[in-house]
Amino acid sequence: MIFRQEKHPSKRRQQVYRYYVIIAAAALVLIGGGLGIVLSRNSRPETKEASLTKEQKELYRLAGPHIETQKERIERVRMEATAAGYPEGVIELLDKNPATVSYVEDYGEKQGQIYAEDIGDDYVDGQIPLLIQWDERWGYAPYGTSVVAVSGCGPTCMAMVAAGLRHDPTITPAKVAEYGTQNQYVDEENNTYWAFMQEAGKNWGLSCYSGFLSEEELSAELSAGHPVICSMGPGYFTQNGHFIVMTGYENGQIRINDPFSTENSGRTWTYGEIHDQIKAMWVYQIDQG
């Protein structure tokens, strides 16, 4: 093999060197571009995801945490109570009066418990106190085979009358309910017999007479400080049966303590509005005998 000697070997090497430099540079550009595309493609979703997360966090910060509405709370408590197997009468309280939601929510933990030995600040000397049967201080107490909150409107009314007339804040709905149960004043459906209204007051030193009072007679009794317990039929106060206490009369307006409703108790009523719903009336005073 014959080798030809180059006339200008240094110049030739320079050209070859330049050629390889150009090739290498081009390769680097291509490789760098490819990596850039890959990195760009891989990084874009992360950037977008991070951006969305920040937006969501900002929206959450601006909106604040979700606050459960009263309606949502009632439905949640209803589902929880149903799942836990609470008595039907307890769950139905939610439909009859939404204000009972706390009572129903706490039923599983507090059923059968009594949390007060007296009526506390509800007692005002010289007045017939307003007591609510689903008050958690005594609403979980048993009455018959039920509880005061569900079936204890009768004992709660008697507790109002006895505590007020006897000036005794230790007379609570739970204690009166216990007396009613022990003395069999409760029927098999946990309704209070009318005989309880006629007779039970004697246990607290009260006398009682029953009769359907005219508006004039009612006004005279209430003005004399004699509260009147009424058995009510369907209407403003109940769909079935209920007991309330009439506590005062002024300018044609009757003040009523409804043991199931602070709303009904917070307004006055005319005789004409409610007399057709009254099924029976009992008038109370201190027994002078």
C-alpha positions as CSV (number, residue, x, y, z in Angstrom):
1,M,0.0,0.0,0.0
2,I,1.4,3.4,-0.9
3,F,0.8,6.3,1.4
4,R,0.8,9.8,-0.1
5,Q,2.4,12.5,1.9
6,E,0.2,15.6,2.5
7,K,1.6,18.8,1.4
8,H,0.2,20.8,4.4
9,P,-0.4,18.3,7.2
10,S,-1.1,21.0,9.9
11,K,-3.7,22.7,7.8
12,R,-5.4,19.4,7.2
13,R,-5.6,18.5,10.9
14,Q,-7.1,21.9,11.6
15,Q,-9.9,21.3,9.1
16,V,-10.6,17.8,10.5
17,Y,-10.7,19.3,14.0
18,R,-13.1,22.0,13.0
19,Y,-15.3,19.3,11.3
20,Y,-15.5,17.2,14.5
21,V,-16.2,20.3,16.6
22,I,-19.1,21.3,14.4
23,I,-20.5,17.7,14.5
24,A,-20.1,17.6,18.3
25,A,-21.8,21.0,18.7
26,A,-24.7,19.9,16.5
27,A,-25.1,16.7,18.5
28,L,-25.1,18.6,21.8
29,V,-27.8,21.0,20.4
30,L,-29.9,18.1,19.3
31,I,-29.5,16.2,22.6
32,G,-30.0,19.3,24.7
33,G,-33.2,20.1,22.7
34,G,-34.5,16.7,23.2
35,L,-33.8,16.8,26.9
36,G,-35.5,20.2,27.1
37,I,-38.6,18.8,25.4
38,V,-38.7,15.8,27.8
39,L,-38.1,18.0,30.8
40,S,-40.7,20.5,29.7
41,R,-43.2,17.8,29.1
42,N,-42.6,16.2,32.5
43,S,-42.6,19.5,34.3
44,R,-45.7,21.0,32.9
45,P,-48.2,18.7,34.6
46,E,-46.4,19.3,37.9
47,T,-46.6,23.1,37.5
48,K,-50.3,22.9,36.5
49,E,-51.0,20.6,39.4
50,A,-49.2,22.8,41.8
51,S,-51.1,25.8,40.5
52,L,-54.5,24.1,40.9
53,T,-53.6,23.1,44.5
54,K,-52.7,26.7,45.3
55,E,-56.0,27.9,43.7
56,Q,-58.0,25.3,45.7
57,K,-56.2,26.3,48.9
58,E,-56.9,30.0,48.2
59,L,-60.6,29.3,47.5
60,Y,-60.9,27.3,50.7
61,R,-59.2,30.1,52.6
62,L,-61.5,32.7,51.2
63,A,-64.7,30.6,51.7
64,G,-63.7,29.2,55.1
65,P,-64.7,25.8,56.4
66,H,-68.2,24.6,55.7
67,I,-70.7,25.5,58.5
68,E,-73.5,23.0,58.9
69,T,-76.9,24.5,58.5
70,Q,-79.7,23.8,60.9
71,K,-81.5,21.8,58.2
72,E,-78.3,19.7,57.4
73,R,-77.8,19.1,61.1
74,I,-81.4,17.9,61.6
75,E,-81.0,15.4,58.7
76,R,-77.7,14.2,60.0
77,V,-79.0,13.7,63.5
78,R,-82.1,11.9,62.0
79,M,-79.9,9.5,60.1
80,E,-77.6,8.8,63.0
81,A,-80.6,8.3,65.4
82,T,-82.3,5.9,62.9
83,A,-79.0,4.0,62.4
84,A,-78.6,3.8,66.2
85,G,-82.1,2.4,66.7
86,Y,-83.4,5.3,68.8
87,P,-87.1,5.1,69.8
88,E,-89.5,6.3,67.1
89,G,-91.0,8.9,69.4
90,V,-87.5,10.4,70.0
91,I,-86.8,10.7,66.3
92,E,-90.2,12.2,65.6
93,L,-89.3,15.1,68.0
94,L,-87.3,16.5,65.1
95,D,-90.4,16.9,62.9
96,K,-92.6,18.3,65.7
97,N,-90.0,20.9,66.9
98,P,-86.6,21.4,65.2
99,A,-85.4,23.0,68.5
100,T,-85.2,19.5,69.9
101,V,-82.2,18.6,67.7
102,S,-79.6,18.8,70.5
103,Y,-81.8,16.6,72.7
104,V,-82.1,14.0,70.0
105,E,-78.4,14.2,69.2
106,D,-77.4,13.5,72.8
107,Y,-80.0,10.8,73.5
108,G,-77.7,7.9,73.1
109,E,-75.3,9.2,75.7
110,K,-77.8,10.7,78.1
111,Q,-80.9,8.5,78.1
112,G,-82.2,7.6,81.5
113,Q,-80.1,10.3,83.2
114,I,-81.3,13.2,85.3
115,Y,-79.1,16.3,85.5
116,A,-80.9,18.6,87.9
117,E,-82.3,18.4,91.4
118,D,-84.2,21.7,91.0
119,I,-85.4,24.0,88.2
120,G,-82.6,26.5,88.8
121,D,-83.0,30.0,87.3
122,D,-86.4,29.1,85.8
123,Y,-87.8,29.6,89.2
124,V,-88.9,33.2,89.9
125,D,-90.8,33.7,93.2
126,G,-94.4,34.5,92.7
127,Q,-94.6,33.3,89.1
128,I,-95.5,30.0,87.4
129,P,-92.2,29.0,85.8
130,L,-92.0,28.0,82.1
131,L,-90.5,24.5,82.0
132,I,-89.8,22.6,78.7
133,Q,-90.2,18.8,78.7
134,W,-87.3,18.2,76.3
135,D,-84.9,20.3,78.5
136,E,-81.8,18.0,78.8
137,R,-81.8,18.5,82.6
138,W,-84.8,16.2,82.9
139,G,-86.0,15.3,79.4
140,Y,-84.2,11.9,79.4
141,A,-85.9,10.8,82.7
142,P,-88.2,7.9,82.3
143,Y,-92.0,8.3,82.1
144,G,-94.0,5.1,81.8
145,T,-92.0,3.2,79.2
146,S,-91.1,6.4,77.4
147,V,-89.2,9.6,78.5
148,V,-90.3,13.0,79.7
149,A,-89.3,14.7,76.5
150,V,-91.6,12.6,74.4
151,S,-94.6,11.9,76.7
152,G,-94.2,14.0,79.7
153,C,-96.2,17.2,78.9
154,G,-98.6,16.3,81.8
155,P,-95.9,15.9,84.5
156,T,-94.1,19.0,83.2
157,C,-97.3,21.1,83.5
158,M,-97.9,19.8,87.0
159,A,-94.3,20.6,87.9
160,M,-94.8,24.2,86.7
161,V,-98.0,24.6,88.8
162,A,-96.6,23.0,91.9
163,A,-93.2,24.7,91.9
164,G,-94.9,28.1,91.3
165,L,-97.7,27.8,93.9
166,R,-95.6,26.1,96.5
167,H,-92.6,28.4,96.0
168,D,-90.5,25.2,95.7
169,P,-87.9,25.0,92.9
170,T,-87.0,21.4,93.8
171,I,-90.2,20.2,92.2
172,T,-89.0,19.1,88.7
173,P,-90.6,17.4,85.8
174,A,-88.5,14.3,86.4
175,K,-89.8,14.0,90.0
176,V,-93.4,14.5,89.0
177,A,-93.0,12.0,86.2
178,E,-91.6,9.5,88.7
179,Y,-94.7,10.0,90.9
180,G,-97.0,9.6,87.9
181,T,-95.3,6.3,86.8
182,Q,-95.2,4.8,90.3
183,N,-98.9,5.6,90.9
184,Q,-100.0,4.3,87.5
185,Y,-101.3,7.5,86.0
186,V,-99.8,6.5,82.6
187,D,-101.5,4.3,80.1
188,E,-100.0,1.6,77.9
189,E,-99.2,4.2,75.2
190,N,-97.6,6.5,77.7
191,N,-100.4,9.0,77.7
192,T,-101.3,10.7,81.0
193,Y,-104.7,9.9,82.5
194,W,-106.9,12.9,83.3
195,A,-107.2,11.6,86.8
196,F,-103.5,12.6,87.3
197,M,-104.5,16.2,86.9
198,Q,-107.4,15.9,89.3
199,E,-105.5,14.0,92.0
200,A,-101.8,14.4,91.8
201,G,-101.7,18.0,93.0
202,K,-102.6,16.7,96.5
203,N,-99.1,15.2,96.8
204,W,-97.8,18.8,96.7
205,G,-100.5,20.4,98.9
206,L,-102.7,21.7,96.1
207,S,-106.4,21.7,95.7
208,C,-108.1,21.3,92.3
209,Y,-111.4,21.5,90.6
210,S,-112.3,20.8,87.0
211,G,-114.8,22.3,84.6
212,F,-115.1,24.1,81.3
213,L,-114.6,27.8,82.1
214,S,-116.1,30.7,80.2
215,E,-113.7,33.5,79.3
216,E,-115.1,35.6,82.3
217,E,-114.5,32.7,84.7
218,L,-111.1,32.0,83.3
219,S,-110.1,35.7,83.7
220,A,-111.3,35.7,87.3
221,E,-109.3,32.5,88.2
222,L,-106.1,33.6,86.5
223,S,-106.4,37.1,88.0
224,A,-106.6,35.5,91.5
225,G,-103.4,33.7,90.9
226,H,-104.9,30.3,90.2
227,P,-103.2,28.6,87.2
228,V,-105.2,26.4,84.9
229,I,-104.0,23.2,83.2
230,C,-105.8,22.4,79.9
231,S,-106.0,19.3,77.9
232,M,-105.8,20.3,74.3
233,G,-107.0,18.6,71.1
234,P,-105.7,19.1,67.6
235,G,-104.9,22.7,66.7
236,Y,-102.2,25.2,67.5
237,F,-100.5,23.1,70.2
238,T,-100.8,19.5,69.0
239,Q,-101.9,17.1,66.3
240,N,-103.2,14.6,68.8
241,G,-103.3,15.6,72.5
242,H,-101.3,17.8,74.8
243,F,-101.3,19.6,78.1
244,I,-100.6,23.3,78.6
245,V,-100.8,25.8,81.5
246,M,-102.7,29.1,81.4
247,T,-100.8,31.4,83.8
248,G,-102.3,34.9,83.3
249,Y,-105.0,37.0,81.7
250,E,-104.8,40.7,80.8
251,N,-106.7,42.9,78.3
252,G,-108.3,39.9,76.6
253,Q,-104.9,38.1,76.2
254,I,-104.1,34.8,77.8
255,R,-100.5,33.9,78.8
256,I,-99.7,30.2,78.2
257,N,-96.8,28.0,79.2
258,D,-96.5,25.3,76.5
259,P,-94.1,22.6,77.8
260,F,-93.2,21.6,74.3
261,S,-92.8,25.0,72.6
262,T,-91.0,28.2,73.7
263,E,-92.5,29.8,70.6
264,N,-96.1,29.2,71.7
265,S,-95.1,30.3,75.2
266,G,-93.6,33.5,73.9
267,R,-96.8,35.0,72.7
268,T,-100.3,35.6,74.1
269,W,-103.6,34.1,72.9
270,T,-107.2,35.1,72.8
271,Y,-109.9,32.9,74.3
272,G,-111.6,32.8,70.9
273,E,-108.5,31.4,69.2
274,I,-108.2,28.3,71.4
275,H,-111.4,27.6,73.2
276,D,-112.6,25.1,70.5
277,Q,-109.3,23.1,71.1
278,I,-109.8,22.8,74.9
279,K,-111.0,19.4,76.0
280,A,-110.8,19.8,79.8
281,M,-109.6,22.3,82.4
282,W,-108.3,22.0,85.9
283,V,-107.9,25.0,88.3
284,Y,-105.3,24.9,91.1
285,Q,-104.6,26.8,94.3
286,I,-102.9,26.1,97.6
287,D,-105.0,23.7,99.7
288,Q,-106.3,25.6,102.6
289,G,-107.7,22.5,104.4
